[in-house]
Amino acid sequence: MGKIIACKTSDITAGKMIKVSIDGRDILVANINGEYCATDDSCTHSGSSLSEGKLDGCTITCGWHAAEFDCKTGKLIKFPAKIRDLTSYNVVIESDNIFVEM
Ligand code: FES
């Protein structure tokens, strides 16, 4: 697919995350103190929208059953059962635009 615009840097304040829709796919974009990262928004456990959970540093905590993922890598950090990592995406910033490479 290539590089697709997700949002503006001003759309996400530091320490926050938002959900954007790219080609019908829900993507979470987070601002970690000025460093942006992107993963799939859907929790690999039961599909909760992770952008409605919590972000603490690089850790996303799912609002439904508290699975924790690293938002930079998509890797599962903690959950009692084995579930898949999130797909993570490379992010490119050009002027004040955030692009996601898919
Ligand atoms: S849906 Fe995310 S931990 Fe269950």
Residues whose N, C-alpha, C, O or C-beta is under 5 A from the ligand:
A	BS01	FES	C43 H45 S46 G47 S48 C62 W64 H65 A66 A67
